[in-house]
Amino acid sequence: MIMNFLKKVPAGMMIVPLLIGAILNTFFPAALQLGSLTTATFSNAGAATAMGIQLVCLGTTLQISDIGKVLKRGGILLLSKFFIGAAIGIVVGKLFGPAGVLGLSALAIISAVTNSNGSVYLALMQTYGDDVDGGAMALLALNDGPFFTMIALGASGLANIPFKALIATIIPILVGMILGNLDKNFSKFVSPAGSVLIPFVGLTLGAGINLMNVVRGGAPGVLLGLVTVFIGGAFIVFCDRVIGKRPGYAGWAVATTAGNAVAVPAVVALADPALEPYVAGATAQVAAAVVVTAILAPLMTSYWVKKYGSPQMPLEAKAEAGLHVPAENN
């Protein structure tokens, strides 16, 4: 009964647990803070662990020959997301000044649109994509923080490239890849666990979301989330299809705002104090965008997969329509 329900909901294996976690965290936060194994398993404290295990399992399925494909796919997603976020924010800043338009400052726009939620992306790739899609997570980790935002705002000289954070993200994948290439039987044993962890990643990710942030961010915060998904996402999907010759599902999966992005406006303002007046508003709006995109991006990814297919859900009609067949793993 539960599995049938989850299958009927778009991206239900992740989005239903995510919503349950968000509701619990918003209205019954004490339930997730009982301590011991309960907190470790069901609160946001367990998100990093579940995601790390997923990356190790994913790594066991990657062959050394796949590295070039990982760099190509991840690079297209990373650069197109940065370009569209920077472009929208800079245009708004140039035309309307630092305060922006419709309550959205350039700081808020760039902070939200250039950052992506790696947990959502990885869970969706476990559901719809292939091993190379998941491996691209190593590159996408670069946009989870203030670095690209500061570049877009002209403050790159004051930023520190998070090499340590990047290395920390890559290591689980590398460990899995080494083990998987050394022993194919080990890969066969642990690789199914990646999919098993999807609902747990969704729940722990939701346990870090407060639905009241949508209220605090107000209409501008909701608008920021919509811009991130539908304008940013559409551009990334276009690049994924035209440049990468892919179906585009990964473009929607990366059209999110990272939870870490909530802290980005304050970090950027430390580098440029002139932006300080816009930090409070931008922070609330980015927090709202985190919630909105975590819900909408999986829905759009599911819709796109049903229309154009993916490695795990191919469509017979896509070859007749002249579309690239994702199962070829290019």
C-alpha positions as CSV (number, residue, x, y, z in Angstrom):
1,M,0.0,0.0,0.0
2,I,2.8,2.4,0.9
3,M,4.9,1.6,-2.1
4,N,1.9,1.9,-4.4
5,F,1.2,5.4,-3.0
6,L,4.8,6.5,-3.3
7,K,4.9,5.4,-7.0
8,K,1.8,7.4,-7.8
9,V,3.3,10.6,-6.4
10,P,5.8,12.4,-8.7
11,A,9.3,11.7,-7.2
12,G,7.3,10.3,-4.3
13,M,10.1,8.1,-2.9
14,M,11.9,11.3,-2.0
15,I,9.4,14.1,-1.9
16,V,6.9,12.4,0.5
17,P,9.5,11.7,3.1
18,L,10.9,15.2,2.6
19,L,7.5,16.8,3.3
20,I,7.0,14.5,6.3
21,G,10.4,15.6,7.7
22,A,9.6,19.3,7.0
23,I,6.2,19.1,8.7
24,L,7.7,17.4,11.8
25,N,10.6,20.0,11.9
26,T,8.2,22.9,11.6
27,F,5.4,21.9,14.0
28,F,6.9,19.1,16.2
29,P,10.7,19.8,16.2
30,A,11.1,18.1,19.6
31,A,10.0,14.8,18.1
32,L,13.2,14.8,16.1
33,Q,15.4,15.7,19.0
34,L,14.8,12.8,21.4
35,G,18.5,12.0,21.1
36,S,20.5,8.8,20.5
37,L,19.6,6.8,17.4
38,T,16.3,8.5,16.8
39,T,17.9,11.9,16.3
40,A,20.8,10.4,14.4
41,T,18.5,8.6,12.0
42,F,15.5,10.9,11.4
43,S,16.8,14.4,12.0
44,N,18.8,16.7,9.7
45,A,21.9,15.5,11.6
46,G,21.7,12.2,9.7
47,A,21.5,13.9,6.2
48,A,25.3,14.1,5.7
49,T,25.8,10.5,6.7
50,A,23.1,9.1,4.5
51,M,24.3,11.2,1.6
52,G,27.9,10.1,2.2
53,I,26.9,6.4,2.1
54,Q,25.0,7.1,-1.1
55,L,28.1,8.5,-2.7
56,V,30.2,5.5,-1.7
57,C,27.6,3.2,-3.1
58,L,27.4,5.3,-6.3
59,G,31.2,5.3,-6.6
60,T,31.3,1.5,-6.7
61,T,29.4,1.6,-10.0
62,L,31.6,4.1,-11.7
63,Q,34.4,2.9,-14.0
64,I,37.6,4.8,-14.4
65,S,36.6,5.3,-18.1
66,D,33.5,7.2,-16.9
67,I,35.6,10.2,-15.5
68,G,35.5,12.1,-18.8
69,K,31.7,11.8,-18.9
70,V,31.3,12.9,-15.3
71,L,33.3,16.0,-16.0
72,K,31.4,16.8,-19.1
73,R,27.9,16.4,-17.6
74,G,28.8,18.0,-14.3
75,G,30.6,20.9,-16.0
76,I,27.6,21.7,-18.2
77,L,25.2,21.7,-15.2
78,L,27.6,23.7,-13.0
79,L,28.5,26.4,-15.5
80,S,25.0,26.9,-16.9
81,K,23.5,27.2,-13.4
82,F,26.2,29.8,-12.5
83,F,25.7,31.7,-15.8
84,I,21.9,32.0,-15.5
85,G,22.0,33.0,-11.8
86,A,24.7,35.6,-12.5
87,A,23.0,37.0,-15.6
88,I,19.6,37.5,-13.9
89,G,21.2,39.0,-10.8
90,I,23.5,41.4,-12.7
91,V,20.7,42.5,-15.1
92,V,18.4,43.3,-12.1
93,G,21.3,45.1,-10.3
94,K,22.2,47.2,-13.3
95,L,18.6,48.1,-14.2
96,F,17.1,48.6,-10.7
97,G,20.1,49.1,-8.4
98,P,21.2,47.1,-5.3
99,A,17.6,47.1,-3.9
100,G,16.4,45.2,-7.0
101,V,12.9,44.8,-8.2
102,L,9.7,43.2,-6.7
103,G,11.4,43.0,-3.4
104,L,14.3,40.9,-4.8
105,S,17.8,42.3,-4.6
106,A,20.6,41.2,-6.8
107,L,22.2,39.7,-3.8
108,A,19.2,37.4,-3.1
109,I,18.9,36.4,-6.7
110,I,22.5,35.4,-7.2
111,S,22.7,33.7,-3.8
112,A,19.7,31.5,-4.6
113,V,20.0,30.7,-8.3
114,T,23.7,30.0,-8.4
115,N,23.6,27.5,-5.5
116,S,22.1,24.0,-5.8
117,N,20.9,21.4,-3.3
118,G,23.2,18.4,-3.7
119,S,21.0,16.1,-1.6
120,V,18.0,16.7,-3.8
121,Y,20.0,16.2,-7.0
122,L,21.6,13.0,-5.8
123,A,18.3,11.5,-4.7
124,L,16.7,12.3,-8.0
125,M,19.7,10.8,-10.0
126,Q,19.4,7.7,-7.9
127,T,15.7,7.5,-9.0
128,Y,15.9,8.5,-12.6
129,G,19.5,8.9,-13.7
130,D,22.6,6.7,-14.1
131,D,26.0,6.4,-12.4
132,V,27.6,9.2,-14.4
133,D,24.8,11.6,-13.4
134,G,25.4,10.8,-9.8
135,G,29.1,11.2,-10.2
136,A,28.6,14.8,-11.4
137,M,27.7,15.6,-7.8
138,A,31.4,16.0,-7.2
139,L,31.6,19.0,-9.5
140,L,28.3,20.5,-8.4
141,A,29.6,20.7,-4.8
142,L,31.5,23.7,-6.0
143,N,28.4,25.9,-6.1
144,D,27.3,25.0,-2.6
145,G,28.5,28.1,-0.8
146,P,29.5,31.7,-1.4
147,F,32.3,31.3,-3.9
148,F,30.3,31.6,-7.2
149,T,28.0,34.3,-5.7
150,M,31.0,36.4,-4.9
151,I,32.4,35.9,-8.4
152,A,29.2,37.1,-9.9
153,L,29.1,40.1,-7.6
154,G,32.6,41.1,-8.5
155,A,34.0,40.1,-5.1
156,S,36.0,37.0,-6.2
157,G,39.3,38.5,-5.0
158,L,38.1,38.3,-1.5
159,A,36.8,34.7,-1.7
160,N,38.5,31.5,-0.6
161,I,38.0,28.6,-2.9
162,P,36.6,25.8,-0.7
163,F,39.2,23.2,-1.8
164,K,38.8,21.3,1.5
165,A,35.0,21.1,1.2
166,L,35.3,20.0,-2.4
167,I,37.9,17.3,-1.5
168,A,35.6,16.1,1.3
169,T,32.8,15.7,-1.1
170,I,34.9,13.8,-3.7
171,I,36.5,11.3,-1.3
172,P,33.4,9.1,-0.7
173,I,32.9,8.8,-4.5
174,L,36.6,8.0,-5.0
175,V,36.7,5.4,-2.2
176,G,33.6,3.7,-3.8
177,M,35.1,3.9,-7.3
178,I,38.4,2.3,-6.2
179,L,36.6,-0.5,-4.3
180,G,34.2,-1.1,-7.2
181,N,37.0,-1.3,-9.8
182,L,39.0,-3.6,-7.6
183,D,36.1,-6.0,-7.0
184,K,33.0,-6.1,-9.2
185,N,31.3,-8.4,-6.7
186,F,31.6,-5.7,-4.0
187,S,30.0,-3.3,-6.4
188,K,27.1,-5.6,-7.0
189,F,26.7,-6.1,-3.2
190,V,26.6,-2.4,-2.1
191,S,25.3,-0.5,-5.2
192,P,21.5,-1.3,-4.5
193,A,21.9,0.5,-1.1
194,G,22.0,3.8,-3.0
195,S,18.4,3.5,-4.0
196,V,17.4,2.1,-0.6
197,L,18.6,5.3,1.1
198,I,16.5,7.7,-1.1
199,P,13.6,8.0,1.4
200,F,16.0,8.4,4.3
201,V,17.8,11.2,2.5
202,G,14.4,12.8,1.7
203,L,13.3,12.6,5.4
204,T,16.5,14.0,6.8
205,L,16.6,16.7,4.2
206,G,13.1,17.7,5.1
207,A,14.0,17.6,8.8
208,G,16.2,20.6,8.0
209,I,13.5,22.6,6.4
210,N,11.1,25.0,8.3
211,L,8.0,25.6,6.3
212,M,7.5,28.9,8.1
213,N,10.5,30.2,6.1
214,V,8.1,30.5,3.2
215,V,5.9,32.9,5.3
216,R,9.0,34.8,6.5
217,G,10.3,35.2,3.0
218,G,6.9,36.4,1.8
219,A,5.9,36.8,-1.8
220,P,9.4,37.8,-2.9
221,G,10.8,34.6,-1.4
222,V,8.2,32.4,-3.2
223,L,9.0,34.4,-6.4
224,L,12.7,33.7,-5.9
225,G,12.0,30.0,-5.7
226,L,9.9,30.1,-8.9
227,V,12.7,32.0,-10.7
228,T,15.2,29.5,-9.6
229,V,13.2,26.5,-10.8
230,F,11.4,27.8,-13.9
231,I,13.8,30.4,-15.3
232,G,17.0,29.0,-14.0
233,G,15.9,25.4,-14.6
234,A,14.7,26.0,-18.1
235,F,18.1,27.5,-19.1
236,I,20.0,24.6,-17.5
237,V,17.8,22.1,-19.3
238,F,18.3,23.9,-22.6
239,C,22.1,23.7,-22.1
240,D,21.9,20.0,-21.0
241,R,19.9,19.2,-24.2
242,V,21.7,21.3,-26.7
243,I,25.3,21.1,-25.5
244,G,25.3,17.9,-23.6
245,K,22.8,16.1,-26.0
246,R,21.0,14.8,-22.9
247,P,17.2,14.5,-22.2
248,G,17.3,17.4,-19.7
249,Y,16.0,15.7,-16.5
250,A,19.3,16.5,-14.7
251,G,18.8,20.2,-15.5
252,W,15.6,20.3,-13.5
253,A,17.1,18.2,-10.7
254,V,19.8,20.9,-10.2
255,A,17.3,23.8,-10.3
256,T,17.3,24.1,-6.6
257,T,18.7,26.3,-3.8
258,A,21.1,24.8,-1.3
259,G,20.4,25.0,2.4
260,N,23.9,26.5,2.8
261,A,22.8,29.4,0.5
262,V,20.9,30.9,3.4
263,A,24.2,32.0,4.9
264,V,25.6,33.3,1.7
265,P,24.2,36.9,1.8
266,A,25.8,37.5,5.2
267,V,29.1,36.0,4.0
268,V,29.2,38.2,0.9
269,A,28.3,41.3,3.0
270,L,31.4,40.6,5.1
271,A,33.4,41.1,1.9
272,D,31.4,44.1,0.7
273,P,29.8,46.0,3.6
274,A,27.8,48.1,1.1
275,L,25.5,45.1,0.8
276,E,24.7,44.9,4.5
277,P,21.3,46.7,4.2
278,Y,20.1,43.9,2.0
279,V,21.3,40.9,4.0
280,A,18.2,40.4,6.2
281,G,15.7,40.5,3.4
282,A,17.9,38.3,1.1
283,T,18.4,35.8,3.9
284,A,14.7,35.3,4.5
285,Q,14.0,35.1,0.8
286,V,16.8,32.6,0.1
287,A,15.4,30.4,3.0
288,A,12.0,30.5,1.3
289,A,13.6,29.6,-2.0
290,V,15.2,26.5,-0.4
291,V,11.7,25.2,0.6
292,V,10.0,26.1,-2.7
293,T,12.7,24.6,-4.9
294,A,13.0,21.4,-2.8
295,I,9.4,20.7,-3.6
296,L,9.1,22.0,-7.2
297,A,12.3,20.7,-8.6
298,P,11.5,17.0,-8.0
299,L,8.0,17.5,-9.5
300,M,9.5,19.1,-12.6
301,T,12.1,16.3,-12.9
302,S,9.4,13.7,-12.7
303,Y,7.3,15.5,-15.3
304,W,10.2,15.8,-17.7
305,V,11.2,12.1,-17.3
306,K,7.6,11.0,-18.1
307,K,7.8,13.2,-21.2
308,Y,11.3,12.5,-22.5
309,G,12.6,9.5,-20.5
310,S,15.7,8.8,-18.5
311,P,18.2,5.9,-18.1
312,Q,16.0,4.3,-15.4
313,M,12.7,5.2,-17.1
314,P,13.3,5.0,-20.9
315,L,10.6,5.8,-23.4
316,E,10.2,3.8,-26.6
317,A,8.9,6.8,-28.4
318,K,11.9,9.1,-27.8
319,A,14.0,7.4,-30.5
320,E,11.3,7.9,-33.0
321,A,11.0,11.5,-32.1
322,G,14.7,12.0,-32.8
323,L,15.7,12.5,-29.1
324,H,18.9,11.3,-27.6
325,V,18.5,7.9,-25.9
326,P,19.9,8.4,-22.4
327,A,20.5,4.7,-21.8
328,E,23.5,5.0,-24.2
329,N,25.2,6.7,-21.2
330,N,27.0,9.3,-23.3
